[in-house]
């Protein structure tokens, strides 16, 4: 027997009897604690030590309050009063072991009396019910989850008798729990599906789970439901299957929507397959997930099915092998240049004119390629839709028109040059005769001939650009000095505006002086023309990362957002907000953009209607790679 102190509770009882009783109490597995009427512990057995972790030496003389720190002192006193009145106490307390571990205790306490019937103390037993409490708590949680679930959850025996029925089952099937419990589960099965129960329970009896089985069930009111059912076996403590739990979800609406979507997709696919434009759809990874036959045929495939059979890498390799892609200026186009790549990066709308040539047959076609992203709620691109409009006939017509303009311009250039020479000669002769009025008329005539010469030069440039025949005489250019020289020349002929140059790049570029001069003169003259109510044009020069950027800013009428991409198209002109149209044929920016692109640079615009306009030219410095001269 371990060290246990047992104080004499009654001097009248023999020590042998006390020792006999103590031996019995000491070997009982339950925790037994004896206190005096004031609550001080007189006896503490091995079961108590095992339960609470305190030895008898530590607890004798203390009160049980040490074991139940969460319980208020007032409750202890109230319990003692009830016990002294002859009422045995039975309750559940939250206790704490010596190592601070929380435990739940089932406590039973009664009054201890001497041989005269006088109360001399209390004797109590304590039993660890922590695991039971946890199981009860888990059961309560599970019951709450089952009751709050939106899915019908039904328990049943192996024979199919319903044993539990949650609120969602009431809502779904229309039966109250009192009506359903005790009834066969086949109550919910349509007449033509009664055999399903047998096959389901055969699998359950084998311990197998049935996942997301889609079937039909019938409500109390006779309405049919489409449901997705998951059935799991329920095992007893020995592992034997004693029943099953079924979780059912009403998928009637989902199935209806799926049918509508299928029908809409079939109709849409029928439209797409018969539309003149090619259509493809890509995932955000770039993988092709849809193509109509027109789109596939533009890419050299017999059908959309043949095209979609390729994975992304194989498809790209196949296209590179089969098709040569060029832009409208004849420059090679890579996949990263295409509108789809820009849309995948988040650009709201990208567009490009692409020239396709099948390498094996030499067949040539032109398409306007447009790409638009489809984004999720977070703004992330999920899909990209590409539209390929075959404009081969239009482009070929324009090419014939350009050829005609080129020939006409070339044929006109010689007689106009002659006319200008004769005009200058006539002006010299008349000037010697002192006919000032006639000389003035010849001056105006000469200016109109200059204007016509400029127009013909622009038409020839457009023709050359379209034919990919524009030539460059490349040489190193000090861009800072070059811009200053042009600004000074433009200032001389534009006295209404102060033209300033700010910043410096200290960089040199490789370019064609005449062609670049043509670009800058066009931008500065436009800035003067489109800001008649202001008196400033500012030019800024900056350099970074192997490029030099020159911007030309005016403070005039500005360009509406919807026109800002179109102004670089041939013959496109923008009117002012009051309907005023400025002179010109809309070729200057088209030619300027083509020249800058062919020099390996970029020309773009930033503008707000009524807030002025800034054109930017970015060109690589001499350290950057340059495209081959054409």
Secondary structure, DSSP 8 states (H G I E B T S, - for coil): --S-----S-TTS-HHHHHHHHHHHHT-SSEEEEE-TT-BEEEE-HHHHHHH---HHHHTTSBGGGG-TTS-HHHHHHHHHHHHTT--EEEEEEEE-TT--EEEEEEEEEEEE-TTS-EEEEEEEEEE-HHHHHHHHHHHHHHHHHHH-SSEEEEEETT-BEEEE-HHHHHHH---HHHHTTSBGGGGB-GGGTHHHHHHHHHHHTT--EEEEEEEEE-TTS-EEEEEEEEEEEE-TTS-EEEEEEEEEE-HHHHHHHHHHHHHHHHHHHHHHHSSSEEEEEETTS-EEEE-HHHHHHTT-S-HHHHHTS-HHHHHHHHHHHEEEE-TTS-B--GGGSHHHHHHTT-S-EEEEEEEEETTT--EEEEEEEEEEEE-TTS-EEEEEEEEEE-HHHHHHHHHHHHHHHHHHHHHHHHHHHHHHHHHHHHHHHHHTT-HHHHHHHHHHHHHHHHHHHHHHHHHHHHHHHHT------EEEEHHHHHHHHHHHHHHH-TTSEEEEE-----EEEE-HHHHHHHHHHHHHHHHHT-TT--EEEEEEEEETTEEEEEEEE-SS---GGGTTGGGSTT-----TTS---SS-S-HHHHHHHHHHHTT-EEEEEE-TTS-EEEEEEEEBTTS------
